[in-house]
Structures are given as C-alpha cells and as structure tokens.
C-alpha cells in the first residue's frame, strides 16, 4: 500500500539557535529566525502548507493551500532535529500517495524539499504546487497570457526546457518567491529528457500558481514513470532572484532521507562530441528506466557530467534538439570516471507563430493568422508557413513551386514533425497524386501546443513522387491533417512542424 511522508525542519516548542518550532492541535509552525522574518505553518491533518509569512506579509491562505498533487485526505505529521536542521515528516498511509519531504534550515527564508514516491497519486498530478498571493508578476517569462477577442487577458501556463529551468519566480515590486531546481540530479527521476517542458507558473487572477512537476503525463515520451527520490528542490523568498550557485544543498546527504542517493552511488562521465554543425549547441542526454541525466558540451565539444547514478544508459547526442547519434555507456559508482565520445534543429520556432506559442495560446489575438494562404517557394519565407496544422483550423495547407522542366526521375517530399495530438499526421498530395494516409504515430496524445510544449518523438513522413509527376511550370502540394478523431477548432487533431523538404 502506498504511503506518504512529509518532512519539515522543526523542533518541539523549543529553539535551535534562532530557529523556533511550535506545535498546536492544528499545525506545526516554524520561525526560521531569518532576517527578514520567515514563518511557515503546516497542517497536522493533511500536511499542506497553510501559511507562509515573509517579512510580516502573508502569502498563503488556508482557503487556497499549497500541497502535493491535489492534496492528501489525511496524514501523520512528525519531526526531528538533525544538527541545525529540523526535518518535519508527513506520512500518508493509504492508496492515494507515497512520500514527500520538506526541510527548513536555521536562518534561511527557504523551504528545502524532496519527494519520495513509489506510485502516482490517485487524484491529481505528481507535482508540488504553491498558491501564492500578492505576487502577480512572473519571472523570467514576464506576462504569459492569452488575449481573447473580448480583450480579456487570461494567464497561460509557462515553462522552459529542463536544461534551462533552474529558477522561476512569482514576484511583486519588493518580494520574489522563486522555485529553484539547483542540480541536474533534481530532475533525474522525472520524465522527458533535457528538453522536456512542464508547467512552471500560472497566474489565475487571484493567486500565482508556482509548481515543481515530477511526473505529470504532459507530453509523456518515456514509456514509464520513474520513482523514489525527486529533488532537491526549494522555494526561496527574498528581495531578488537568487543565484543558484549560492544555494548549498549538500546537507541533504546527512539527513538519512529515504531513497536519497549520495555521492558513493554516483559517477562521472567525460567525453567529446564531433559532427555537430558550427553554430548549434551539442547536448548529451542519458536515459534508462531508473534515471535521466544530461550535460552540455563546450565550444570544443568536450563535456563533463558529474553525479550520475551508477548504471547503464542510452547516451544521445542532440544537435540543438535534433537526435544526431546514440550509444550505450556504463557509469561506475563511488566517484569513478567513464570517458565516452559520441558523434553526430528539431524545433518549430522558425515557422509562423513559432516565436509566440511558448507564451500565448493558439487563440490569442496577438497570434498571426493561422491561415496565411498559399505558400509560394521563392516568394515567401519559412516564417510565413504556420508552425502547427489543425484539422479544423488550417488544413489543408497549400504550397506552390515552379520547375523549369519536368522531372523525369523520382522525387520525395518529406514532412518532419515534432509532436501531434489525437493521431494527427500529414496526408500529402502532389498535383493530383495523393500519397495516402500514413499509419498512426506512436501514442503520445497531449494538447502540447496549448502549454508551450512541442517536443515528442519527432515522426518523419515521406511521400514518394513517381517520375514525370513533377511538371514544368507550376506544381501544387497540399498537406492535410489526417486523423480518425474529431475535435473543435484548436482541440481538433494537429501536428507541429519541424521541416518540409523536397529532394530528388
């Protein structure tokens, strides 16, 4: 049976230095002794955070609590003191969830956290959600919104790639409340790899929702979820955005946390990438059923990935986000180093609205028209062709190009996609010849584009054009969205484009 443990750093009605913990019938309350002051209360009934007071101002209310998943029905709260850290544990022993840990360290305006799980919650998603009041700004995205035709502005979910998603904040003129993911290992039990995006922030008009996602099912590319210890991750209150390097989480290793893997179970991978075109980033991804990890190569192609859990991994070289090569590598434990070299964009940003969809919904009136008309090769630029084709919005899309003479050899039109929804895939027609409907893609159904996600399995579809079917003069190509599913408007089947190529 699954169980949940929720841990804070507290002390029973006494003080550890400046740290003071009190317990009532309803809550455990911690005053960290920091300046400005920082006081946090946790409900004893279900382990939710019911109050965060920073510098005398309240940022969480009992009506809109901050909790794991969609909250717990019941939980048992306890705590212990370990040095200058009080570990508060919340255990839920039922069918709903597993284990979560919170930590508060003496003198810090920080909630240090970690989550241990062996299953998904029965209700909600595996995330920790802070609902924060009086903090209407979002950093680093700024205003991430959906402007409706009525002029109403709705907040859109915002996110960044995992490789860049170490800090994101809700803020006011004077206070920043920032979720900080300090280490690559903080996401080693997550899903999706180095370019995965999940929801960070969402301002709904009353409170700013600040989330740390572990497993959500959003754009779920891995055929499994990873369990055991997720973290470290933390919520930092201050007058500015904190520097990640200034936050030391090494004390986690001394707390005896269930599932926490210390340095003796980790190794180092070094190597050099070759074959990546100049001007493109080279990223190394590591993946197995238990862990994921990544590192970015320097300008000369060399890379070092530290603190990797021991095991055998599929090693992937990405040119930007395009899969350039794969290999297998084994990582030893106890700090040993393995050397492995690997040789060699899969993004929609260059297409129409590719510069907007990460921060706006498709229906936002600031989006360019998703139906720009026929794309004429030689007249239009890549940015004139829509990044996404919906069955009920802009399908089919038309392309025209001219040849000086008929082509008397076979040719191929290739349509590369990044992700799809509801089985959407391209059905290509060249002049009067229909290439037929491709087989359904690998299952990864998600309304990715509505929350700024675009990375899937990267299916590539090809249409073989017989000799003589490409004519002298004008040629017409139609790309339609094929799917046996239906939906209205932007909820209809779709696919996101990576590239469209004609070669012969």
C-alpha positions as CSV (number, residue, x, y, z in Angstrom):
1,X,0.0,0.0,0.0
2,X,1.4,3.4,-0.9
3,X,2.3,5.8,1.9
4,X,3.3,9.5,2.1
5,X,5.9,11.1,4.3
6,X,6.1,14.9,4.6
7,X,9.2,16.3,6.3
8,X,10.0,19.8,7.6
9,X,12.9,21.1,9.6
10,X,11.4,21.9,13.1
11,X,11.8,21.5,16.9
12,X,9.2,20.8,19.5
13,X,8.3,24.2,21.2
14,X,12.0,25.0,21.7
15,X,14.7,26.8,19.8
16,X,17.8,25.6,17.9
17,X,19.8,28.8,17.7
18,X,17.4,31.3,16.1
19,X,15.1,28.5,14.8
20,X,11.9,28.1,16.7
21,X,9.2,25.5,16.3
22,X,5.8,25.4,17.9
23,X,3.0,22.8,17.7
24,X,-0.7,23.3,18.2
25,X,-3.7,21.0,17.7
26,X,-3.9,22.1,14.1
27,X,-0.4,22.9,12.8
28,X,3.3,22.8,13.2
29,X,4.8,26.3,12.8
30,X,8.4,27.1,12.1
31,X,10.1,30.5,12.6
32,X,13.5,30.2,10.9
33,X,14.9,33.2,12.7
34,X,15.9,34.8,9.4
35,X,16.0,38.5,8.8
36,X,13.6,39.4,7.2
37,X,11.5,37.0,9.2
38,X,10.2,33.8,7.7
39,X,7.4,31.7,9.3
40,X,5.8,28.7,7.8
41,X,2.8,26.6,9.1
42,X,1.9,23.1,8.1
43,X,-1.5,21.5,8.8
44,X,-1.2,18.4,11.0
45,X,-4.3,16.8,9.4
46,X,-3.1,16.5,5.8
47,X,0.4,18.1,5.6
48,X,-0.5,21.1,3.5
49,X,1.2,24.4,3.9
50,X,-1.4,26.8,5.3
51,X,0.7,29.9,5.9
52,X,3.9,31.5,4.7
53,X,4.7,34.8,6.3
54,X,7.7,36.6,4.9
55,X,8.8,40.0,6.4
56,X,5.4,40.3,8.1
57,X,3.3,39.7,5.0
58,X,1.1,36.6,4.3
59,X,1.5,34.8,1.0
60,X,-0.6,31.7,1.5
61,X,-4.1,31.3,2.9
62,X,-5.9,28.4,4.5
63,X,-8.6,28.6,1.7
64,X,-6.1,28.0,-1.1
65,X,-3.4,25.8,0.4
66,X,-0.1,24.7,-1.0
67,X,0.3,21.0,-1.3
68,X,1.5,17.9,-3.1
69,X,-0.6,16.7,-6.1
70,X,-4.3,17.7,-5.3
71,X,-3.7,17.3,-1.6
72,X,-3.9,14.4,0.9
73,X,-7.0,13.2,2.7
74,X,-5.2,12.5,5.9
75,X,-1.6,12.4,7.1
76,X,0.5,11.9,10.2
77,X,2.9,14.8,10.9
78,X,6.2,14.4,12.9
79,X,9.6,15.9,13.1
80,X,13.1,15.5,14.3
81,X,16.2,17.8,14.8
82,X,19.4,16.9,12.9
83,X,22.1,19.5,13.7
84,X,20.8,22.9,12.6
85,X,18.0,21.3,10.5
86,X,14.6,20.2,11.7
87,X,13.1,17.5,9.5
88,X,9.3,17.5,9.5
89,X,7.7,14.3,8.1
90,X,4.2,13.9,6.8
91,X,3.2,10.3,6.3
92,X,0.0,9.2,4.4
93,X,-0.5,5.5,4.6
94,X,-3.3,4.9,2.1
95,X,-4.0,4.3,-1.6
96,X,-3.6,7.9,-2.6
97,X,0.1,8.7,-2.5
98,X,3.6,7.9,-1.3
99,X,6.2,10.2,0.4
100,X,7.2,13.9,0.5
101,X,9.9,15.6,2.4
102,X,10.2,19.3,3.4
103,X,13.2,20.9,5.1
104,X,13.7,24.3,6.7
105,X,17.2,25.3,7.7
106,X,18.2,27.6,10.5
107,X,18.4,31.3,9.4
108,X,17.1,30.7,5.9
109,X,13.9,32.1,4.2
110,X,13.8,28.9,2.2
111,X,11.7,25.8,2.2
112,X,14.0,22.9,1.2
113,X,12.1,20.0,-0.3
114,X,12.4,16.5,-1.7
115,X,9.8,13.9,-2.7
116,X,9.9,10.2,-2.3
117,X,7.3,8.2,-4.3
118,X,6.6,4.6,-5.4
119,X,3.5,5.4,-7.4
120,X,1.4,8.1,-8.9
121,X,-1.2,9.9,-6.8
122,X,-4.7,8.6,-7.5
123,X,-6.0,12.2,-7.9
124,X,-4.0,15.0,-9.5
125,X,-0.5,15.0,-10.8
126,X,2.8,14.4,-9.2
127,X,3.8,18.0,-8.5
128,X,4.2,20.3,-5.6
129,X,2.0,23.4,-6.0
130,X,2.4,26.7,-4.2
131,X,-0.6,29.0,-4.4
132,X,0.9,32.4,-3.7
133,X,-1.0,35.6,-3.1
134,X,0.2,39.2,-3.6
135,X,2.8,38.1,-6.2
136,X,1.3,38.9,-9.6
137,X,4.5,39.0,-11.7
138,X,6.1,36.0,-13.4
139,X,9.8,35.7,-13.9
140,X,11.6,35.1,-16.2
141,X,8.8,34.8,-18.7
142,X,7.1,38.1,-17.8
143,X,3.4,38.3,-18.8
144,X,2.5,35.0,-20.2
145,X,-1.1,35.4,-21.3
146,X,-4.0,34.7,-23.7
147,X,-5.7,37.8,-25.0
148,X,-9.2,37.0,-26.1
149,X,-11.2,38.8,-28.8
150,X,-13.1,40.5,-26.0
151,X,-9.9,42.0,-24.7
152,X,-9.9,39.8,-21.6
153,X,-6.4,38.6,-20.7
154,X,-6.1,35.1,-19.4
155,X,-2.9,33.6,-17.9
156,X,-1.3,30.9,-20.0
157,X,0.8,28.1,-18.4
158,X,4.5,29.0,-18.8
159,X,7.5,26.7,-19.0
160,X,11.1,26.4,-20.1
161,X,13.3,23.5,-21.2
162,X,14.5,21.3,-18.4
163,X,18.1,22.3,-19.2
164,X,17.3,25.9,-18.5
165,X,14.6,25.6,-15.9
166,X,16.6,26.1,-12.7
167,X,14.8,29.2,-11.4
168,X,11.3,30.7,-11.9
169,X,9.5,33.1,-9.7
170,X,6.3,34.8,-8.7
171,X,7.1,38.4,-7.6
172,X,5.9,41.8,-6.6
173,X,7.9,45.1,-6.5
174,X,9.7,44.1,-3.3
175,X,9.5,40.3,-3.0
176,X,10.5,37.3,-5.2
177,X,9.2,33.8,-4.3
178,X,11.3,31.5,-6.5
179,X,11.2,27.8,-7.2
180,X,14.8,26.7,-7.5
181,X,15.9,23.4,-9.1
182,X,19.6,23.5,-8.1
183,X,21.0,20.4,-9.7
184,X,20.6,18.2,-12.7
185,X,20.0,15.3,-10.3
186,X,16.9,17.2,-9.0
187,X,15.2,16.0,-12.2
188,X,16.8,12.6,-12.6
189,X,13.6,10.8,-11.5
190,X,11.5,12.9,-13.9
191,X,10.5,12.2,-17.5
192,X,11.1,13.7,-20.9
193,X,14.8,14.4,-21.0
194,X,16.8,17.6,-21.3
195,X,14.2,19.5,-23.5
196,X,11.1,18.5,-21.7
197,X,8.8,21.3,-20.7
198,X,6.2,21.3,-18.0
199,X,4.1,24.0,-16.2
200,X,6.1,26.4,-14.0
201,X,3.8,29.3,-13.5
202,X,0.1,30.2,-14.0
203,X,-1.4,33.4,-12.7
204,X,-5.2,33.0,-12.5
205,X,-6.2,36.4,-11.3
206,X,-6.3,35.5,-7.5
207,X,-3.1,33.8,-6.9
208,X,0.1,32.8,-8.7
209,X,0.5,29.0,-9.0
210,X,4.1,28.0,-8.8
211,X,4.7,24.3,-9.5
212,X,7.5,21.8,-9.3
213,X,6.5,18.9,-11.6
214,X,7.9,15.5,-11.2
215,X,5.6,13.3,-13.3
216,X,2.6,14.7,-14.9
217,X,1.8,12.8,-18.1
218,X,2.1,16.0,-20.1
219,X,3.9,15.1,-23.3
220,X,4.9,11.8,-21.8
221,X,7.7,10.4,-24.0
222,X,9.1,7.8,-21.7
223,X,7.1,4.6,-21.7
224,X,7.3,4.6,-17.9
225,X,7.4,6.8,-14.8
226,X,10.5,6.9,-12.5
227,X,10.1,6.7,-8.8
228,X,11.9,7.0,-5.5
229,X,13.6,10.3,-4.5
230,X,12.7,13.5,-6.5
231,X,14.9,16.5,-5.6
232,X,16.4,18.6,-4.1
233,X,14.1,21.5,-5.0
234,X,13.3,24.5,-2.9
235,X,11.2,27.7,-2.5
236,X,13.3,30.8,-1.9
237,X,11.8,34.1,-0.6
238,X,13.9,37.2,-1.0
239,X,14.2,40.7,-2.5
240,X,15.6,39.4,-5.8
241,X,16.1,36.3,-7.9
242,X,18.7,34.1,-6.1
243,X,21.8,32.8,-7.7
244,X,21.7,29.0,-8.0
245,X,25.4,28.6,-7.1
246,X,24.8,30.4,-3.8
247,X,22.3,27.7,-2.6
248,X,24.0,24.8,-0.9
249,X,22.0,21.6,-0.7
250,X,24.9,19.3,0.3
251,X,23.3,18.8,3.8
252,X,20.7,16.6,2.2
253,X,23.3,13.8,2.3
254,X,23.4,14.0,6.1
255,X,19.7,13.6,6.8
256,X,19.2,9.9,6.2
257,X,16.4,10.6,3.7
258,X,14.7,7.6,2.3
259,X,15.8,7.0,-1.3
260,X,18.4,9.8,-1.4
261,X,21.4,8.7,-3.3
262,X,24.7,10.2,-2.0
263,X,28.0,10.5,-3.8
264,X,29.1,6.9,-3.2
265,X,26.4,5.7,-5.7
266,X,27.3,8.2,-8.4
267,X,30.0,8.5,-11.1
268,X,31.3,10.9,-13.7
269,X,31.1,10.9,-17.5
270,X,33.5,12.8,-19.7
271,X,33.9,12.8,-23.4
272,X,33.9,14.8,-26.7
273,X,31.3,15.3,-29.3
274,X,32.1,15.5,-33.0
275,X,30.0,16.1,-36.1
276,X,27.7,18.8,-34.7
277,X,27.5,21.7,-37.2
278,X,29.0,25.0,-36.2
279,X,26.6,27.3,-34.5
280,X,24.5,24.6,-33.0
281,X,24.5,23.5,-29.3
282,X,25.6,20.0,-28.5
283,X,23.7,18.4,-25.6
284,X,24.3,14.9,-24.2
285,X,21.3,13.1,-22.8
286,X,21.4,9.9,-20.6
287,X,18.4,7.7,-20.1
288,X,17.4,4.4,-18.5
289,X,14.4,3.1,-16.7
290,X,15.6,4.4,-13.3
291,X,17.2,7.8,-14.1
292,X,17.7,10.6,-16.7
293,X,20.6,13.0,-16.9
294,X,22.2,15.5,-19.3
295,X,25.1,17.8,-19.9
296,X,26.0,20.5,-22.5
297,X,29.3,20.3,-24.4
298,X,31.6,23.3,-24.6
299,X,32.6,25.1,-27.8
300,X,35.3,22.4,-28.5
301,X,32.8,19.6,-28.0
302,X,34.1,18.3,-24.6
303,X,31.7,17.7,-21.8
304,X,31.7,16.5,-18.2
305,X,28.6,15.2,-16.4
306,X,29.0,14.8,-12.7
307,X,27.0,12.9,-10.0
308,X,25.4,10.5,-12.4
309,X,23.8,7.5,-10.7
310,X,25.6,4.3,-11.5
311,X,24.1,2.1,-14.2
312,X,24.0,1.5,-18.0
313,X,22.4,4.3,-20.1
314,X,21.4,5.1,-23.6
315,X,23.5,8.1,-24.5
316,X,22.1,10.5,-27.0
317,X,23.8,13.4,-28.8
318,X,21.5,16.2,-29.7
319,X,22.3,18.9,-32.3
320,X,20.2,21.6,-30.6
321,X,17.2,19.3,-30.1
322,X,17.7,17.0,-33.1
323,X,18.8,13.5,-32.4
324,X,22.2,13.2,-34.1
325,X,23.6,9.9,-32.6
326,X,23.1,7.3,-29.9
327,X,25.4,5.0,-28.0
328,X,25.4,2.9,-24.8
329,X,27.5,3.8,-21.8
330,X,28.0,2.4,-18.3
331,X,28.6,4.7,-15.3
332,X,30.5,3.3,-12.3
333,X,29.8,4.4,-8.8
334,X,31.9,5.8,-6.0
335,X,33.0,8.9,-7.9
336,X,34.8,6.9,-10.7
337,X,35.0,8.5,-14.2
338,X,34.0,7.0,-17.5
339,X,35.1,8.5,-20.8
340,X,32.8,8.2,-23.9
341,X,32.9,10.1,-27.2
342,X,29.9,10.4,-29.4
343,X,29.5,11.7,-33.0
344,X,26.9,13.2,-34.9
345,X,17.0,21.5,-35.1
346,X,14.2,19.7,-34.2
347,X,12.1,22.8,-33.2
348,X,9.3,24.8,-34.8
349,X,10.5,28.3,-33.8
350,X,11.3,29.4,-37.4
351,X,7.8,28.9,-38.6
352,X,4.8,31.3,-38.4
353,X,3.9,31.9,-34.7
354,X,6.9,29.8,-33.6
355,X,8.1,32.9,-31.8
356,X,4.8,33.3,-29.8
357,X,3.4,29.9,-28.9
358,X,5.6,29.3,-25.8
359,X,3.9,32.4,-24.2
360,X,0.5,32.6,-25.8
361,X,-2.4,30.2,-26.6
362,X,-3.1,29.5,-30.2
363,X,-6.4,31.5,-30.0
364,X,-4.6,34.6,-28.7
365,X,-5.5,37.6,-30.9
366,X,-1.8,38.6,-31.0
367,X,-1.0,35.5,-33.0
368,X,-0.6,35.9,-36.7
369,X,-3.4,34.5,-38.8
370,X,-3.0,30.7,-38.8
371,X,-4.4,30.7,-42.4
372,X,-1.9,32.8,-44.2
373,X,-2.8,31.5,-47.7
374,X,-0.8,29.6,-50.3
375,X,3.0,29.4,-49.6
376,X,4.9,30.2,-52.7
377,X,8.5,28.9,-52.8
378,X,10.8,31.8,-53.8
379,X,8.3,34.4,-52.7
380,X,7.7,33.6,-49.1
381,X,10.0,32.9,-46.1
382,X,9.9,30.0,-43.7
383,X,8.3,32.3,-41.2
384,X,5.2,32.7,-43.4
385,X,4.2,29.0,-43.1
386,X,2.3,28.0,-39.9
387,X,4.2,26.0,-37.3
388,X,1.1,23.9,-36.5
389,X,-1.6,22.5,-38.7
390,X,-5.0,21.7,-37.1
391,X,-7.7,19.6,-38.8
392,X,-10.4,22.2,-38.2
393,X,-8.3,25.4,-38.4
394,X,-5.8,25.5,-41.3
395,X,-5.9,22.1,-43.0
396,X,-5.0,21.6,-45.8
397,X,-2.1,23.9,-46.2
398,X,-1.1,24.8,-49.8
399,X,2.4,25.1,-51.2
400,X,3.3,26.1,-54.8
401,X,6.7,25.9,-56.6
402,X,7.8,26.1,-60.2
403,X,10.3,24.0,-62.2
404,X,12.0,24.9,-65.4
405,X,11.3,21.5,-66.8
406,X,9.5,18.3,-65.9
407,X,11.4,15.9,-63.6
408,X,11.9,12.5,-65.2
409,X,13.2,10.8,-62.0
410,X,11.5,10.0,-58.7
411,X,11.4,12.7,-56.0
412,X,10.5,12.7,-52.3
413,X,8.6,15.2,-50.2
414,X,9.5,14.8,-46.5
415,X,7.5,16.3,-43.7
416,X,9.2,16.2,-40.3
417,X,7.1,16.8,-37.2
418,X,7.9,17.3,-33.6
419,X,4.7,16.2,-31.9
420,X,1.0,15.5,-32.6
421,X,-2.4,15.4,-30.9
422,X,-5.3,12.9,-31.5
423,X,-3.4,10.9,-34.1
424,X,-2.8,14.0,-36.3
425,X,-0.3,13.3,-39.1
426,X,0.3,14.7,-42.6
427,X,-1.5,13.5,-45.7
428,X,0.4,14.8,-48.7
429,X,-1.0,15.4,-52.2
430,X,1.3,16.4,-55.1
431,X,-0.5,17.9,-58.0
432,X,-3.3,15.3,-58.4
433,X,-1.5,12.4,-56.7
434,X,-2.4,11.5,-53.2
435,X,0.3,9.7,-51.2
436,X,-2.2,8.1,-48.9
437,X,-2.8,8.3,-45.2
438,X,0.2,7.3,-43.1
439,X,-0.1,4.9,-40.2
440,X,-1.0,6.4,-36.8
441,X,2.1,7.7,-34.9
442,X,3.3,6.4,-31.6
443,X,0.9,7.2,-28.8
444,X,1.8,10.5,-27.0
445,X,-1.6,12.3,-27.1
446,X,-1.4,15.6,-25.4
447,X,-2.6,19.2,-26.1
448,X,1.1,20.2,-26.1
449,X,0.9,23.4,-28.0
450,X,-1.6,25.0,-25.5
451,X,1.0,24.9,-22.7
452,X,4.1,25.6,-24.8
453,X,5.3,22.0,-25.3
454,X,6.4,20.9,-28.7
455,X,8.8,18.0,-28.3
456,X,7.6,14.5,-29.0
457,X,9.0,11.5,-30.9
458,X,9.8,13.6,-34.0
459,X,8.0,11.4,-36.6
460,X,9.1,11.9,-40.2
461,X,6.7,11.2,-43.1
462,X,7.8,10.8,-46.8
463,X,5.8,10.9,-50.0
464,X,7.4,9.3,-53.0
465,X,6.7,11.1,-56.2
466,X,6.9,9.0,-59.4
467,X,9.0,10.2,-62.3
468,X,7.1,12.6,-64.5
469,X,4.6,13.7,-61.8
470,X,6.5,17.0,-61.2
471,X,5.8,19.2,-64.1
472,X,7.4,22.1,-66.0
473,X,5.9,25.3,-64.6
474,X,3.6,25.4,-61.6
475,X,3.3,22.4,-59.1
476,X,0.9,22.2,-56.2
477,X,1.4,20.5,-52.8
478,X,-1.3,20.0,-50.3
479,X,-0.6,19.0,-46.7
480,X,-3.7,18.0,-44.7
481,X,-4.2,16.7,-41.2
482,X,-5.3,13.1,-41.3
483,X,-6.9,11.6,-38.2
484,X,-9.8,9.4,-37.3
485,X,-10.5,11.6,-34.3
486,X,-12.5,14.8,-34.2
487,X,-12.5,18.0,-32.2
488,X,-13.4,21.6,-32.3
489,X,-11.1,24.3,-33.5
490,X,-7.8,24.2,-31.6
491,X,-8.8,21.0,-29.8
492,X,-9.0,19.2,-33.2
493,X,-6.2,16.8,-34.2
494,X,-3.0,18.6,-35.1
495,X,0.8,18.2,-35.6
496,X,3.6,20.6,-35.2
497,X,6.2,21.0,-38.0
498,X,9.9,20.7,-37.9
499,X,10.7,20.8,-41.6
500,X,9.3,20.3,-45.1
501,X,11.7,19.2,-47.8
502,X,11.6,18.3,-51.5
503,X,14.6,16.3,-52.8
504,X,15.5,14.3,-55.9
